[in-house]
Amino acid sequence: MRIIVFGACGRMGQQVIRLAEEGFRGASLHAGVDLGGNQSGFPCYQSPADVPEGADCIIDFSHHAATKSLLDYAIKAHLPVVLSTTGHTDSEKKLITEAAKEIPVFFSANMSMGVALLAELAKKTAALYPHANIEIVETHHNRKLDAPSGTALMIAEGIREILKKATFLCGRGGHGKRADEEIGIHAIRMGNIVGTHEVLVGTDAETITLKHEAHDRALFAEGAIAAAEFLCKQPAGLYKMQDMIKF
């Protein structure tokens, strides 16, 4: 599986390239694309138009602002694309949906297979305990800008697919009884923590705790390559991490 890495000279792009050079999941590096050009001794181009033919898939770790140009290239080259960036605008999300009608597109709020597994387990637990209290706690480094995290919201949205009347409360304060259908979402920012997501499901008789801890950002590169391997076998359509781990 020969991959093109967009954002090749960035931190996550470099992680993908390292794994590809090690043959992770049968991947190999076809080329990199980065506005900075070739800085790392591998084939790297400033424009995707200069990339030679022969690739099997694109992995994008650049910036969401590049979505249109990336998708235009992917459609023209008939290549599946794994979008590993975040922060897409509504108009960019519309472009992604339209592109998925022509090519396979993988788009997930979090590229960790472990987080996707956590989200699925949370849904199954909510289905078994529909009257339980559910709280989500996420912890990240002190430089993270958004709170709560997109991943925490993704987990909460998944639970709401099961508990249709659930409402979200981001942070808790003031006085008053907890609402029965409420999902509490709490954000902690401290130190250099890569990312921890915890789902607590509690009744008066017991508590179930589901937890995922990220120790190294390389896990997102591993997930992106796994997604590319999955995507190369799919027809045109829009896919997410949960599609890979259905059970």
C-alpha positions as CSV (number, residue, x, y, z in Angstrom):
1,M,0.0,0.0,0.0
2,R,1.8,3.1,-1.3
3,I,0.7,6.3,0.5
4,I,1.0,10.0,-0.2
5,V,1.4,12.0,3.0
6,F,0.0,15.6,3.0
7,G,1.6,17.7,5.7
8,A,4.7,15.5,5.3
9,C,7.0,17.8,7.2
10,G,4.8,18.4,10.2
11,R,5.0,16.5,13.4
12,M,2.2,14.0,12.6
13,G,3.2,13.7,9.0
14,Q,6.7,12.7,10.1
15,Q,5.2,10.0,12.4
16,V,3.2,8.5,9.4
17,I,6.4,8.5,7.3
18,R,8.4,6.8,10.0
19,L,5.8,4.0,10.3
20,A,5.5,3.7,6.5
21,E,9.3,3.3,6.2
22,E,9.1,0.6,8.8
23,G,6.4,-1.2,6.8
24,F,3.7,-0.8,9.4
25,R,0.6,-2.7,8.1
26,G,2.3,-3.2,4.8
27,A,2.5,0.6,4.1
28,S,5.2,2.3,2.1
29,L,5.9,5.9,1.4
30,H,5.1,7.0,-2.2
31,A,5.7,10.7,-1.7
32,G,5.1,13.6,0.6
33,V,3.4,16.9,0.0
34,D,4.2,20.0,2.0
35,L,4.3,23.7,1.3
36,G,7.8,23.7,2.8
37,G,9.1,21.4,0.1
38,N,11.6,18.6,0.7
39,Q,13.2,18.9,4.1
40,S,13.7,15.4,5.2
41,G,15.4,13.4,2.5
42,F,12.3,11.7,1.0
43,P,10.4,12.5,-2.2
44,C,8.4,15.6,-1.2
45,Y,6.6,18.1,-3.4
46,Q,5.0,21.5,-2.8
47,S,2.1,20.8,-5.1
48,P,0.3,17.5,-5.4
49,A,0.2,18.0,-9.2
50,D,3.9,17.2,-9.2
51,V,3.5,13.8,-7.4
52,P,4.2,10.9,-9.8
53,E,1.4,8.3,-10.4
54,G,1.3,5.0,-8.6
55,A,0.0,5.8,-5.1
56,D,-2.8,3.8,-3.5
57,C,-4.1,6.2,-0.9
58,I,-3.6,9.7,0.6
59,I,-3.2,10.4,4.4
60,D,-3.8,14.1,5.3
61,F,-2.2,15.6,8.4
62,S,-1.9,19.1,7.0
63,H,-4.5,21.7,7.8
64,H,-8.3,21.8,7.3
65,A,-7.9,24.9,5.1
66,A,-6.4,22.7,2.5
67,T,-9.5,20.5,2.2
68,K,-10.7,21.8,-1.1
69,S,-7.4,21.5,-3.0
70,L,-6.7,18.1,-1.4
71,L,-10.1,16.7,-2.4
72,D,-9.9,18.1,-5.9
73,Y,-6.6,16.3,-6.4
74,A,-7.9,13.1,-4.8
75,I,-10.9,13.0,-7.1
76,K,-8.9,13.8,-10.2
77,A,-6.4,11.0,-9.3
78,H,-9.1,8.6,-8.2
79,L,-7.4,8.1,-4.8
80,P,-9.0,7.2,-1.4
81,V,-8.2,9.9,1.2
82,V,-7.9,9.7,5.0
83,L,-8.6,13.1,6.5
84,S,-6.7,13.2,9.8
85,T,-7.0,16.9,10.4
86,T,-9.6,18.6,12.7
87,G,-11.4,21.9,12.9
88,H,-13.2,21.7,9.6
89,T,-15.8,24.4,8.8
90,D,-19.3,23.6,7.8
91,S,-18.5,24.5,4.2
92,E,-15.5,22.1,4.3
93,K,-17.6,19.3,5.7
94,K,-20.0,19.8,2.8
95,L,-17.1,19.4,0.4
96,I,-16.1,16.2,2.2
97,T,-19.6,14.8,1.9
98,E,-19.7,15.6,-1.8
99,A,-16.3,14.1,-2.5
100,A,-17.4,10.9,-0.8
101,K,-19.9,10.4,-3.6
102,E,-17.0,9.9,-6.0
103,I,-14.1,8.4,-3.9
104,P,-13.7,6.6,-0.5
105,V,-13.2,9.2,2.2
106,F,-12.3,8.5,5.8
107,F,-13.2,11.2,8.2
108,S,-13.1,10.9,12.0
109,A,-12.9,13.2,15.0
110,N,-10.2,11.0,16.4
111,M,-7.8,8.7,14.6
112,S,-7.2,6.4,17.6
113,M,-8.6,2.9,17.2
114,G,-8.6,2.6,21.0
115,V,-10.8,5.7,21.3
116,A,-13.2,4.3,18.7
117,L,-13.4,1.1,20.7
118,L,-14.1,3.2,23.9
119,A,-16.9,5.0,22.1
120,E,-18.5,1.7,21.0
121,L,-18.2,0.2,24.4
122,A,-19.8,3.4,25.9
123,K,-22.8,3.0,23.5
124,K,-23.2,-0.7,24.4
125,T,-23.0,0.1,28.1
126,A,-25.6,2.9,27.8
127,A,-27.9,0.5,26.0
128,L,-27.6,-2.0,28.9
129,Y,-28.1,0.8,31.5
130,P,-30.5,3.2,30.0
131,H,-31.4,4.8,33.4
132,A,-27.8,5.2,34.7
133,N,-26.1,8.5,35.2
134,I,-23.3,9.1,32.6
135,E,-20.4,11.4,33.0
136,I,-17.5,12.0,30.5
137,V,-14.1,13.3,31.8
138,E,-11.4,14.3,29.3
139,T,-7.9,15.4,30.2
140,H,-5.4,17.1,27.9
141,H,-2.2,19.2,28.0
142,N,-2.4,22.8,29.0
143,R,-2.0,24.1,25.5
144,K,-5.1,22.6,24.0
145,L,-7.5,25.3,22.9
146,D,-10.9,23.7,22.6
147,A,-12.9,22.4,25.6
148,P,-14.5,20.0,25.8
149,S,-12.5,18.0,23.3
150,G,-13.9,16.9,20.0
151,T,-13.4,13.3,21.1
152,A,-15.5,13.8,24.2
153,L,-18.3,15.3,22.1
154,M,-18.0,12.4,19.7
155,I,-18.4,9.9,22.5
156,A,-21.4,11.8,23.9
157,E,-23.0,12.0,20.5
158,G,-22.6,8.2,20.2
159,I,-24.3,7.7,23.5
160,R,-27.1,10.0,22.4
161,E,-27.7,7.7,19.4
162,I,-28.8,5.1,22.1
163,L,-30.4,7.5,24.6
164,K,-32.4,9.7,22.3
165,K,-33.5,12.2,24.9
166,A,-30.0,12.8,26.4
167,T,-28.8,16.4,26.9
168,F,-25.2,17.6,27.4
169,L,-24.0,19.6,30.3
170,C,-20.4,20.9,29.7
171,G,-19.1,21.6,33.2
172,R,-21.1,21.6,36.3
173,G,-21.8,24.4,38.7
174,G,-24.4,26.2,40.7
175,H,-27.2,24.5,42.8
176,G,-29.7,22.0,41.8
177,K,-30.4,18.3,41.3
178,R,-28.8,16.5,38.4
179,A,-31.2,16.0,35.5
180,D,-32.0,12.3,34.8
181,E,-31.3,12.4,31.1
182,E,-28.1,14.6,31.4
183,I,-24.7,13.6,30.2
184,G,-22.0,15.6,32.0
185,I,-18.9,16.5,30.1
186,H,-15.9,17.8,31.9
187,A,-12.5,19.1,30.6
188,I,-9.2,19.1,32.5
189,R,-6.2,20.9,31.2
190,M,-2.8,20.3,32.8
191,G,0.8,19.5,32.1
192,N,1.8,17.6,29.0
193,I,-0.9,15.0,29.0
194,V,-1.4,13.6,25.5
195,G,-5.1,12.7,26.1
196,T,-7.2,10.7,28.5
197,H,-11.0,10.0,28.0
198,E,-13.0,8.4,30.7
199,V,-16.7,7.4,30.7
200,L,-18.4,6.7,34.0
201,V,-21.8,4.9,34.0
202,G,-23.3,4.7,37.4
203,T,-26.5,3.5,39.2
204,D,-27.3,3.5,42.9
205,A,-25.8,-0.1,43.0
206,E,-22.7,0.0,40.8
207,T,-20.4,2.1,38.6
208,I,-18.8,1.0,35.3
209,T,-15.7,3.0,34.3
210,L,-14.4,2.9,30.7
211,K,-11.1,4.6,30.1
212,H,-8.6,5.3,27.3
213,E,-5.2,6.8,27.8
214,A,-3.0,8.0,25.0
215,H,0.7,7.7,25.8
216,D,2.2,8.8,22.5
217,R,0.8,10.8,19.6
218,A,2.2,8.0,17.3
219,L,-1.1,6.2,18.0
220,F,-2.9,8.7,15.7
221,A,-0.4,7.9,12.9
222,E,-1.0,4.2,13.5
223,G,-4.7,4.7,13.3
224,A,-4.4,6.7,10.0
225,I,-2.4,3.9,8.3
226,A,-4.9,1.4,9.6
227,A,-7.7,3.6,8.1
228,A,-5.9,3.7,4.8
229,E,-5.6,0.0,4.7
230,F,-9.3,-0.3,5.4
231,L,-10.2,2.4,2.9
232,C,-8.3,0.9,0.0
233,K,-10.8,-2.0,0.1
234,Q,-14.0,0.2,0.1
235,P,-16.2,1.7,-2.6
236,A,-16.9,5.4,-2.7
237,G,-18.5,6.6,0.5
238,L,-17.9,8.4,3.7
239,Y,-16.3,6.3,6.5
240,K,-15.3,6.8,10.1
241,M,-13.3,4.9,12.7
242,Q,-16.3,3.1,14.1
243,D,-16.8,1.5,10.6
244,M,-13.5,-0.4,11.2
245,I,-14.3,-1.9,14.5
246,K,-17.9,-3.0,14.3
247,F,-18.6,-6.0,16.5
